[in-house]
Amino acid sequence: MPSYRSLFRTPEFTPLFLASSAQTAAQTMGGLALGTLVYRATGSPLFSALSMFGPSLAQVIGATFLLSGSDRLPPRTALSVIAGAFAAGTAFQAVPGLPPGVLLCVVLLLGLVAALGGGVRWGLVNEILTKDRYLAGRSLFNIMNGLTQTVGYATGGVLLTAISPRTCLLLAATLYLTAALLLRLGLTARPPRATGRPSVAATWRTNAVLWSSRPRRLTYLGLWVPNGLIVGCESLYVSYAPTSAGMLFACAAVGMLVGDVTVGRLLSPAARARLATPLLLLLAVPYLAFAANPPLPLALLCVTLASVGFGASLVQQERLMSLTPDDLSGHALGLHSAGMLTLQGVSAAMAGSLAQLISPAAGMTVMAGASVTVTVVLALAGREGRSQVRNTRGRLDAEV
């Protein structure tokens, strides 16, 4: 596999990487600050979870109406405008006296904008890097996300003890603005990857093409559902440990980093192909320990171990790209990102509702059990599909 260092010698990779780092830092700090602000104002685990993960709920609208723009808009313009919109929206959330309902509306509007950004960004990565370097590139982005989230959540947790959540939101807005400038000045003016104007009809048509293949359907479901349910667990960190949520998020980011390095750098392609299901199970099983309402040190250990399982997404993304034509890569990756984030938002709402009825710890346990069940069902469906393909091939060979 190509070295990580060689990726930075690729034109445009460095500014895109740095801008994404700034956006991730802004998202972590801003999300923790907003979740804390809303929880202090309402005392509601549901509203706190929605304030942090609510943008994901709007992804389904973007995937339905906007996603054709992933391959039909100039990448530099689209990415810089999206980062600028997040800077403005996050700064607005820092205005004193805004009711929680207004804050949640802004959160959902930003999520609608973000639905387009994932497809544009990952389609550009697929365009900048050759196919044999794509997995290394995504692995490096994931590692960056893990490190930045670790630092961002830890820094955000410290800052929230010293300054107000609104000041943290303004710092996050500054980071988004920095990302917008890096994208505008560091990327070249590339043309769109596909011809035609973005439209709802084009979005639906391409979504139907991508969804028509059973192997792609199973891959998408594996990318979306088990992952999303576990993010529902993460959305309850603030209500589970209000004064230590930053530590829980930081430990989750450390585990994610370990999983991405292991999958992206240490495993052979054959080994990676066999580990998708075990990694998805690892992602969920440690959260079952929350049924015993563990003390903070044990909770930190469970969260760290579970998050190693997020490395499964690299295996699944590699498979998705092998099943997708090049001219649909941006749309396919945008659909993956939008669907994944949508399920994360839905899961956050479900987890928050459960926590309202029972408790945050019990809510995490239920979500983890659902993730294990879905992973097993998808694994059995994939095994059945491969068996059908082999049986069909065997009958054809016999007839010949």
C-alpha positions as CSV (number, residue, x, y, z in Angstrom):
1,M,0.0,0.0,0.0
2,P,1.3,3.5,-0.8
3,S,2.8,5.4,2.2
4,Y,0.9,8.2,3.9
5,R,3.8,10.6,3.2
6,S,3.5,10.0,-0.6
7,L,-0.1,11.2,-0.5
8,F,1.1,14.7,0.5
9,R,3.1,15.0,-2.7
10,T,-0.1,14.7,-4.7
11,P,-1.3,18.2,-5.8
12,E,-4.4,19.4,-3.9
13,F,-4.3,16.7,-1.3
14,T,-2.6,18.8,1.4
15,P,-5.1,21.8,1.3
16,L,-8.1,19.4,1.2
17,F,-6.6,17.4,4.1
18,L,-5.9,20.5,6.2
19,A,-9.3,22.1,5.5
20,S,-11.0,18.8,6.5
21,S,-9.0,18.8,9.7
22,A,-10.2,22.3,10.6
23,Q,-13.8,21.4,9.8
24,T,-13.6,18.3,12.0
25,A,-12.1,20.3,14.9
26,A,-14.9,22.8,14.5
27,Q,-17.5,20.1,14.4
28,T,-16.3,18.4,17.6
29,M,-15.8,21.6,19.6
30,G,-19.0,23.2,18.3
31,G,-21.1,20.1,18.8
32,L,-19.9,19.5,22.3
33,A,-20.5,23.2,23.2
34,L,-24.0,23.2,21.6
35,G,-25.0,19.9,23.3
36,T,-23.8,21.3,26.6
37,L,-25.6,24.6,26.1
38,V,-28.9,22.8,25.2
39,Y,-28.6,20.3,28.1
40,R,-28.0,23.1,30.6
41,A,-31.0,25.0,29.3
42,T,-33.5,22.1,29.0
43,G,-32.1,19.1,31.1
44,S,-33.3,16.9,28.2
45,P,-31.2,14.0,26.9
46,L,-33.3,14.0,23.7
47,F,-32.7,17.7,22.9
48,S,-29.0,17.4,23.8
49,A,-28.6,14.4,21.5
50,L,-30.5,16.2,18.7
51,S,-28.4,19.3,19.1
52,M,-25.2,17.3,18.6
53,F,-26.3,14.9,15.9
54,G,-29.4,16.6,14.5
55,P,-27.6,17.7,11.3
56,S,-27.5,14.0,10.4
57,L,-31.3,13.9,10.2
58,A,-31.3,16.4,7.4
59,Q,-29.0,14.2,5.3
60,V,-32.0,12.2,4.0
61,I,-33.4,15.3,2.5
62,G,-30.1,16.1,0.8
63,A,-29.7,12.5,-0.4
64,T,-33.2,12.7,-2.0
65,F,-33.0,16.2,-3.6
66,L,-29.4,17.5,-3.8
67,L,-27.0,14.6,-4.2
68,S,-26.7,14.9,-8.0
69,G,-24.7,18.0,-7.4
70,S,-21.9,15.9,-6.0
71,D,-20.6,15.2,-9.5
72,R,-22.2,18.1,-11.3
73,L,-20.8,21.1,-9.3
74,P,-17.2,22.5,-9.4
75,P,-15.6,21.0,-6.3
76,R,-13.6,24.1,-5.2
77,T,-16.6,26.4,-5.2
78,A,-19.0,23.9,-3.7
79,L,-16.6,22.9,-0.8
80,S,-15.6,26.5,0.1
81,V,-19.2,27.8,0.0
82,I,-20.3,24.9,2.3
83,A,-17.6,25.6,4.8
84,G,-18.6,29.3,4.8
85,A,-22.2,28.4,5.4
86,F,-21.2,26.4,8.5
87,A,-19.1,29.3,9.7
88,A,-22.1,31.6,9.5
89,G,-24.5,29.1,11.0
90,T,-22.3,28.2,14.0
91,A,-21.6,31.9,14.7
92,F,-25.4,32.5,14.7
93,Q,-25.9,29.7,17.3
94,A,-23.7,31.7,19.6
95,V,-26.2,34.6,19.8
96,P,-27.4,34.9,23.4
97,G,-31.1,34.3,24.1
98,L,-31.9,32.0,21.2
99,P,-34.5,29.4,22.3
100,P,-33.6,25.7,21.8
101,G,-36.1,25.3,19.0
102,V,-34.3,27.9,16.9
103,L,-31.0,26.3,17.6
104,L,-32.3,23.0,16.4
105,C,-33.7,24.6,13.2
106,V,-30.2,25.9,12.4
107,V,-28.7,22.5,13.2
108,L,-31.1,20.9,10.7
109,L,-30.4,23.5,8.0
110,L,-26.7,23.0,8.3
111,G,-27.2,19.2,8.0
112,L,-29.0,19.8,4.7
113,V,-26.0,21.7,3.4
114,A,-23.7,19.0,4.7
115,A,-25.5,16.3,2.7
116,L,-24.0,17.7,-0.5
117,G,-20.5,18.3,1.0
118,G,-19.7,14.6,1.7
119,G,-20.2,13.6,-1.9
120,V,-18.2,16.5,-3.3
121,R,-15.3,15.9,-0.9
122,W,-15.0,12.2,-1.3
123,G,-15.6,12.3,-5.0
124,L,-12.7,14.8,-5.2
125,V,-10.5,12.5,-3.1
126,N,-11.3,9.7,-5.5
127,E,-10.4,12.0,-8.4
128,I,-7.2,13.3,-7.0
129,L,-5.8,9.8,-6.0
130,T,-5.4,6.8,-8.2
131,K,-7.5,3.7,-7.3
132,D,-4.6,1.9,-5.6
133,R,-4.1,4.9,-3.3
134,Y,-7.8,5.6,-2.5
135,L,-7.9,3.3,0.6
136,A,-4.7,4.8,2.0
137,G,-6.2,8.3,1.4
138,R,-9.4,7.5,3.2
139,S,-7.5,5.8,6.0
140,L,-5.4,8.9,6.5
141,F,-8.6,11.1,6.6
142,N,-10.1,8.7,9.1
143,I,-6.9,8.8,11.2
144,M,-7.0,12.6,11.0
145,N,-10.7,12.5,12.1
146,G,-9.7,10.3,15.1
147,L,-6.8,12.5,16.2
148,T,-8.7,15.8,15.6
149,Q,-11.8,14.5,17.5
150,T,-9.6,13.4,20.4
151,V,-7.9,16.8,20.6
152,G,-11.1,18.7,19.8
153,Y,-13.3,16.9,22.4
154,A,-10.6,17.1,25.0
155,T,-9.9,20.8,24.3
156,G,-13.6,21.5,24.2
157,G,-14.2,19.8,27.5
158,V,-11.4,21.9,29.1
159,L,-12.6,25.1,27.5
160,L,-16.2,24.5,28.7
161,T,-14.9,24.6,32.3
162,A,-13.2,27.9,31.7
163,I,-15.3,29.8,29.2
164,S,-19.0,29.7,28.1
165,P,-20.4,27.3,25.4
166,R,-21.2,30.4,23.3
167,T,-17.5,31.4,23.2
168,C,-16.6,27.8,22.1
169,L,-19.2,28.1,19.3
170,L,-17.4,31.3,18.1
171,L,-14.1,29.5,18.1
172,A,-15.7,26.7,16.0
173,A,-17.0,29.3,13.6
174,T,-13.5,30.7,13.2
175,L,-12.2,27.2,12.3
176,Y,-14.9,26.7,9.7
177,L,-14.0,30.1,8.1
178,T,-10.3,29.0,8.1
179,A,-11.3,25.8,6.2
180,A,-13.3,27.9,3.7
181,L,-10.2,30.0,2.9
182,L,-7.9,26.9,2.7
183,L,-10.3,25.3,0.2
184,R,-10.7,28.5,-1.9
185,L,-7.0,29.3,-2.1
186,G,-5.5,25.8,-2.1
187,L,-7.7,23.9,-4.6
188,T,-7.6,24.4,-8.4
189,A,-10.7,25.2,-10.4
190,R,-11.6,21.7,-11.6
191,P,-14.6,21.1,-13.8
192,P,-17.5,19.0,-12.6
193,R,-17.0,15.2,-13.0
194,A,-20.3,14.7,-14.8
195,T,-22.2,16.7,-17.3
196,G,-25.7,18.1,-16.9
197,R,-27.3,20.3,-14.3
198,P,-28.0,19.1,-10.7
199,S,-31.6,18.2,-10.3
200,V,-34.0,16.2,-8.3
201,A,-34.7,13.9,-11.2
202,A,-31.0,13.2,-11.7
203,T,-30.5,12.5,-8.0
204,W,-33.4,10.0,-8.0
205,R,-32.3,8.3,-11.2
206,T,-28.7,7.8,-10.0
207,N,-29.9,6.7,-6.5
208,A,-32.0,4.1,-8.2
209,V,-29.1,2.8,-10.3
210,L,-26.9,2.5,-7.3
211,W,-29.6,0.8,-5.2
212,S,-30.5,-1.7,-8.0
213,S,-27.5,-3.9,-7.3
214,R,-28.0,-6.4,-4.4
215,P,-24.2,-6.4,-3.4
216,R,-24.3,-2.6,-3.3
217,R,-27.5,-2.6,-1.3
218,L,-26.0,-4.9,1.3
219,T,-22.8,-2.8,1.4
220,Y,-24.8,0.4,1.9
221,L,-26.8,-1.1,4.7
222,G,-23.7,-2.4,6.4
223,L,-22.2,1.1,6.2
224,W,-25.3,2.8,7.5
225,V,-27.2,0.8,10.1
226,P,-24.8,-0.8,12.6
227,N,-22.6,2.3,12.6
228,G,-25.6,4.6,13.0
229,L,-27.0,2.7,16.0
230,I,-23.7,3.0,17.8
231,V,-23.6,6.7,17.2
232,G,-26.9,6.7,19.0
233,C,-25.0,5.4,22.0
234,E,-22.4,8.2,21.6
235,S,-25.2,10.8,21.6
236,L,-26.0,9.9,25.2
237,Y,-22.5,10.6,26.5
238,V,-23.5,14.1,27.7
239,S,-26.6,12.8,29.6
240,Y,-24.7,9.7,31.0
241,A,-21.7,11.7,32.3
242,P,-22.5,15.4,32.1
243,T,-19.1,16.5,33.5
244,S,-17.0,13.9,31.7
245,A,-18.6,13.7,28.2
246,G,-15.5,15.2,26.6
247,M,-13.4,12.3,28.0
248,L,-15.8,9.7,26.6
249,F,-15.8,11.3,23.2
250,A,-12.0,11.6,23.3
251,C,-11.6,7.9,24.1
252,A,-14.0,7.0,21.3
253,A,-11.8,8.9,18.9
254,V,-8.7,7.1,20.2
255,G,-10.3,3.7,19.5
256,M,-11.4,4.9,16.1
257,L,-7.8,5.9,15.4
258,V,-6.5,2.5,16.3
259,G,-9.0,0.8,14.1
260,D,-8.3,2.9,11.1
261,V,-4.5,2.5,11.4
262,T,-4.9,-1.3,11.8
263,V,-7.2,-1.7,8.8
264,G,-5.6,1.0,6.6
265,R,-1.9,0.1,7.1
266,L,-1.4,-3.2,8.8
267,L,-3.8,-5.6,7.1
268,S,-3.6,-7.2,3.7
269,P,-6.5,-7.0,1.3
270,A,-7.5,-10.6,1.9
271,A,-7.4,-10.1,5.7
272,R,-9.5,-6.9,5.4
273,A,-12.2,-8.7,3.4
274,R,-12.7,-11.2,6.2
275,L,-12.9,-8.7,9.0
276,A,-15.9,-6.5,8.1
277,T,-18.4,-8.5,10.2
278,P,-16.1,-9.1,13.2
279,L,-15.3,-5.4,13.4
280,L,-19.0,-4.4,13.3
281,L,-19.6,-6.8,16.2
282,L,-16.7,-5.3,18.1
283,L,-18.3,-1.9,17.5
284,A,-21.4,-2.9,19.4
285,V,-20.6,-5.6,21.9
286,P,-18.7,-3.6,24.5
287,Y,-21.7,-1.2,24.9
288,L,-23.7,-4.1,26.2
289,A,-21.7,-3.6,29.5
290,F,-23.6,-0.4,30.0
291,A,-26.5,-2.5,31.2
292,A,-24.6,-2.6,34.5
293,N,-24.3,1.2,34.6
294,P,-20.5,1.0,34.8
295,P,-18.3,3.6,36.6
296,L,-16.5,6.1,34.5
297,P,-13.1,4.2,34.2
298,L,-14.8,1.1,32.9
299,A,-17.1,3.1,30.6
300,L,-14.0,4.8,29.1
301,L,-12.5,1.3,28.5
302,C,-15.6,0.0,26.8
303,V,-16.0,3.1,24.6
304,T,-12.3,2.9,23.5
305,L,-12.5,-0.8,22.7
306,A,-15.8,-0.6,20.8
307,S,-14.6,2.3,18.6
308,V,-11.9,0.2,17.1
309,G,-14.7,-1.4,15.2
310,F,-15.3,1.7,13.2
311,G,-12.4,0.4,11.0
312,A,-15.1,-1.7,9.3
313,S,-16.1,1.3,7.3
314,L,-12.8,1.3,5.4
315,V,-13.4,-2.3,4.3
316,Q,-16.9,-1.5,3.2
317,Q,-15.9,1.7,1.4
318,E,-13.3,-0.3,-0.6
319,R,-15.9,-2.8,-1.6
320,L,-18.3,-0.1,-2.6
321,M,-15.8,1.6,-4.9
322,S,-15.0,-1.8,-6.5
323,L,-18.8,-2.1,-7.3
324,T,-19.3,1.4,-8.6
325,P,-18.4,3.0,-12.1
326,D,-15.9,5.9,-11.9
327,D,-18.3,8.5,-13.2
328,L,-20.7,7.8,-10.3
329,S,-18.1,7.7,-7.6
330,G,-18.9,11.1,-6.1
331,H,-22.6,10.3,-6.0
332,A,-22.0,6.8,-4.6
333,L,-19.8,8.2,-1.8
334,G,-22.2,11.0,-1.2
335,L,-25.1,8.5,-0.8
336,H,-22.9,6.5,1.6
337,S,-22.1,9.6,3.6
338,A,-25.7,11.0,3.6
339,G,-27.3,7.6,4.4
340,M,-24.8,7.0,7.2
341,L,-25.3,10.4,8.8
342,T,-29.1,10.1,8.4
343,L,-29.1,6.8,10.3
344,Q,-26.8,8.5,12.9
345,G,-29.3,11.3,13.4
346,V,-32.3,8.9,13.5
347,S,-30.4,6.8,16.0
348,A,-29.6,9.8,18.2
349,A,-33.3,10.7,18.3
350,M,-34.2,7.1,19.1
351,A,-31.5,6.9,21.8
352,G,-32.5,10.2,23.3
353,S,-36.1,9.1,23.4
354,L,-35.2,5.9,25.1
355,A,-33.0,7.7,27.7
356,Q,-36.0,9.9,28.5
357,L,-38.1,6.8,29.2
358,I,-35.6,4.6,30.9
359,S,-32.0,5.9,31.4
360,P,-29.0,6.8,29.3
361,A,-27.2,3.6,30.2
362,A,-30.2,1.4,29.4
363,G,-30.6,3.3,26.1
364,M,-27.0,2.6,25.1
365,T,-27.6,-1.1,25.9
366,V,-30.7,-1.3,23.7
367,M,-29.0,0.5,20.8
368,A,-26.0,-1.8,21.0
369,G,-28.2,-4.9,21.0
370,A,-30.0,-3.7,17.9
371,S,-26.6,-3.1,16.2
372,V,-25.5,-6.7,16.9
373,T,-28.8,-8.0,15.5
374,V,-28.5,-6.0,12.3
375,T,-24.9,-7.0,11.7
376,V,-25.7,-10.7,12.1
377,V,-28.7,-10.4,9.7
378,L,-26.6,-8.6,7.1
379,A,-23.8,-11.2,7.4
380,L,-26.3,-14.0,6.8
381,A,-27.8,-12.2,3.8
382,G,-24.4,-11.6,2.2
383,R,-23.5,-15.3,2.7
384,E,-26.8,-16.4,1.2
385,G,-26.2,-14.1,-1.8
386,R,-22.7,-15.5,-2.4
387,S,-24.1,-19.0,-2.2
388,Q,-26.7,-18.3,-4.8
389,V,-24.1,-16.8,-7.1
390,R,-21.9,-20.0,-6.7
391,N,-24.9,-22.3,-7.3
392,T,-25.9,-20.3,-10.5
393,R,-22.4,-20.6,-11.8
394,G,-22.3,-24.3,-11.0
395,R,-25.5,-24.9,-13.0
396,L,-24.2,-22.9,-15.9
397,D,-21.0,-24.9,-15.9
398,A,-22.9,-28.1,-15.9
399,E,-25.1,-27.1,-18.8
400,V,-22.1,-26.1,-20.8
